[in-house]
Structure formats: C-alpha cells, structure tokens
Amino acid sequence: MKLLKLIGHVFIITLLTVVTQVGGLIWIVTLLISHKLKKKKRIVFPLLYLVFNLIIVPPIASYFGREQLPLLNQNLKSINWFYPLAFRNYVVPKLKQGLIKTSENLTSSNISITYLDANFPFIEGYPLLPHLSHNDGKKIDIAFMYIDELGKQSDKKPSTSGYGAFENSEKNYTSKICIEKGNWHYNFTKYLTFGINNKLKLDSNRTTQLIKQLLSIPSSEKLFIEPHLKQSLGLSSESKVRFHGCGAVRHDDHIHLQMK
C-alpha cells in the first residue's frame, strides 16, 4: 500500500512538473504541511497553489529575467484560466512591455491581444511541452481575430484551448507536404481543442492589423503563420513573417511571436 502511494505521489509530481514547472514542488510542500498540520491535501494544495501563483513565484521569476503577463487586463489577456494558472504566462520584460503597448495601440480598432502559451517562470532552456522553442521567455502564441455568424466582430475564439481550429485547411498545401514527409504530428493540435465553436470565422482585416502591430514591436524577430495565410492576409512583403518548418505543428490556428 505504501509503495502504491509513493508511486502515486511520484506520478503527480512528475505530471505537475511537466505541465506547470512549479506544481511538483508545490505538491511536495503540500505533503509536508498536510502531514505536519494533519490537514487534508485537497484543502492545502489549492490554497498553497494560489499563494505560489499569485504571491511567491512572480517576484522570484523577476530574478530569472521573466515577468508574469497581466491577469486582469482586457486589452491583453489569456484565452482562459489554464495558461496563467499553469505558470505558462511568463515572458522577458521587453516582450511584456511590447505587448502592453501594442494592445493599447489596438484599442481604437477594437482589437485585443489574446495569448495562449508563453513560457515558464524559471530556468533558461527548460521545455514548455509540447512546444519546441518556448524555453527562453522570448516566445508567445497569440490567437487570431474572428467574426460571428452574423458577420459581427467577436472577441471569442473557435477553440477552447486556442489551438487546433484551423483556417482554410483545404488551402494549406504545407500541411500535406509535411505529413507526406513523415511529420505525423503536424496536425496533432486538432486533438487539443477541448471544444470547438464552428460559428466563428477568421476576421482577416483585424488579424492582419494585429500581425502588423506585433511586427512593429522594435525587438520582434520572427512571426510564424502558415504560408497560405501569409499570402491571403496580404503579408507577402513582410520578411519577419516566416514558415516554421515541418518539425513544428501547423500555424493556421494561431500566431507565434518571437523576440530577439
């Protein structure tokens, strides 16, 4: 019985560490406090988790050169509670300030920046799975802009997670090429939507405005979207807009922004 409990705790610690970086440590502290105070883990863990998330981790992360993105900013916000709660909303200061300024510039166009995965708070090179490069605080994924079934501008997104709701899939020749080359994972994010709203359609005008504003951030280096979207959105002359390669997953469901 003790062995099974040990295996269970190791599994929880591993899973939390992979998904949140910090959660495994919080679980270990929870075990110690629960044992010392004779309190149930289901009470101690969520309380301790929130304390770490809101109070302890942000100032420590600043020593590692990373800052938490705003939690209550309507112009710059997470698509849902998961990303900030899982400590996946940390970036370097220049990226944070660039996003804040850009979001303020876009307010008059009724465009808000909705982010997905960014980076973990600590340790250069620590992987934020399943991404290949979100490990230095300089990368962030951002959602497209959409219109509803009546053609009205909407702040909603077609996918609960922000990933996997592909645009103009039949025109994405890159997807077919990459899969034929053996990159089976290229379309994998279609299994990670956690719910789809099929009534929303891509708002090409506002998405193009959003991308151009992101590119205007002085320290921006690259922006990844699928080649067919670069063409259809009129971004062919933008040298920073590039193809990410078959080794990643497809990018006609979100924008990947990367700083120098």
Residue pairs with C-beta under 8 A, 6 or more apart in sequence:
9 27
9 31
12 24
12 27
13 24
13 27
13 28
14 24
15 24
16 23
16 24
16 26
16 27
17 23
17 24
17 25
18 129
19 86
19 129
20 86
20 87
20 88
20 120
21 87
21 120
21 121
21 122
21 123
21 126
21 128
22 52
22 57
22 87
22 120
22 121
22 122
23 49
23 86
23 87
26 45
26 48
26 49
26 52
27 45
29 48
30 41
30 44
30 45
30 48
31 41
33 39
33 44
33 48
34 40
34 41
34 44
37 44
53 84
53 85
53 87
57 68
57 87
57 121
58 67
58 68
58 121
60 121
60 122
61 67
61 68
61 90
61 121
61 122
64 121
64 122
64 123
64 124
65 92
65 93
65 137
66 90
66 91
66 92
66 119
66 121
66 122
66 137
67 90
67 91
67 92
67 93
67 96
68 84
68 89
68 90
68 121
69 76
69 78
69 84
69 89
69 90
69 91
69 96
69 99
69 115
69 118
70 76
70 77
70 100
71 78
71 84
73 100
73 103
74 112
75 100
75 103
75 104
75 106
75 107
75 112
75 113
76 99
76 100
76 103
76 112
76 113
76 115
77 112
77 113
77 114
77 115
78 84
78 89
78 114
78 115
78 116
79 114
79 115
79 116
79 143
79 157
79 161
79 162
80 160
80 161
80 162
82 88
82 161
83 89
83 115
83 116
83 117
83 118
87 120
87 121
88 117
88 118
88 119
88 120
88 128
89 115
89 118
90 118
90 119
90 120
90 121
90 137
91 99
91 118
91 119
91 137
91 138
91 140
92 136
92 137
92 138
92 259
94 219
94 259
95 137
95 138
95 140
95 219
95 257
95 259
98 217
98 218
98 219
98 220
98 259
99 113
99 115
99 140
99 217
101 217
102 113
102 213
102 214
102 216
102 217
103 112
103 113
105 213
106 112
106 113
106 209
106 210
106 213
109 206
109 209
110 153
110 206
111 145
111 206
111 209
111 210
111 213
112 155
113 142
113 210
114 142
114 143
114 155
114 157
114 162
115 140
115 141
115 142
115 143
116 140
116 141
116 142
116 143
116 161
116 162
116 163
116 254
117 128
117 131
117 134
117 140
117 141
118 134
118 137
118 139
118 140
118 141
119 128
119 134
119 135
119 136
119 137
119 138
119 139
119 140
120 126
120 128
120 135
124 135
124 136
124 137
125 135
125 136
126 135
127 134
127 135
128 134
128 135
130 188
130 249
131 139
132 247
132 248
133 139
133 258
134 140
134 141
138 221
138 258
138 259
138 260
139 256
139 257
139 258
139 259
140 256
140 257
141 162
141 163
141 254
141 255
141 256
141 257
142 210
142 214
142 254
142 255
142 256
142 257
143 157
143 162
143 254
143 255
144 157
144 167
144 202
144 203
144 207
144 210
144 253
144 254
144 255
145 153
145 202
145 203
145 206
145 207
145 210
146 154
146 156
146 157
146 158
146 200
146 201
146 202
146 203
147 153
147 154
147 200
147 201
147 202
147 203
148 154
148 156
148 199
148 200
148 201
149 199
149 200
149 201
153 203
153 206
154 200
154 203
156 197
156 200
157 165
157 197
157 200
158 165
158 196
158 197
158 198
158 200
159 165
159 193
159 194
159 195
159 196
159 197
159 253
160 193
160 194
160 195
160 196
161 192
161 193
161 194
162 253
162 254
163 189
163 192
163 193
163 253
163 254
164 189
164 190
164 191
164 192
164 193
164 196
164 253
165 193
165 196
165 200
165 253
166 172
166 187
166 190
166 250
166 252
166 253
167 202
167 229
167 252
167 253
168 202
168 228
168 229
168 232
168 252
169 175
169 252
171 228
171 232
172 226
172 228
172 250
172 252
173 227
173 228
174 226
174 227
174 228
174 243
174 246
174 250
175 186
175 187
175 226
175 250
177 246
178 186
178 246
178 250
179 186
179 187
181 246
183 246
183 247
185 249
186 246
186 248
186 249
186 250
187 249
187 250
188 249
189 249
189 250
189 253
204 232
204 233
207 233
208 233
208 234
208 235
210 255
211 223
211 225
211 233
211 235
211 238
211 241
211 255
212 235
212 238
214 220
214 223
214 255
214 257
215 223
215 238
215 240
215 241
217 259
219 259
219 260
220 240
220 257
220 258
220 259
220 260
221 240
221 258
221 259
221 260
222 240
222 242
222 256
222 257
222 258
223 238
223 240
223 241
223 242
223 255
223 256
223 257
223 258
224 241
224 242
224 243
224 244
224 248
224 251
224 255
224 256
224 258
225 233
225 235
225 241
225 251
225 252
225 255
225 256
226 243
226 250
226 251
226 252
227 243
228 252
229 235
229 251
229 252
230 236
230 238
230 241
235 241
244 251
244 256
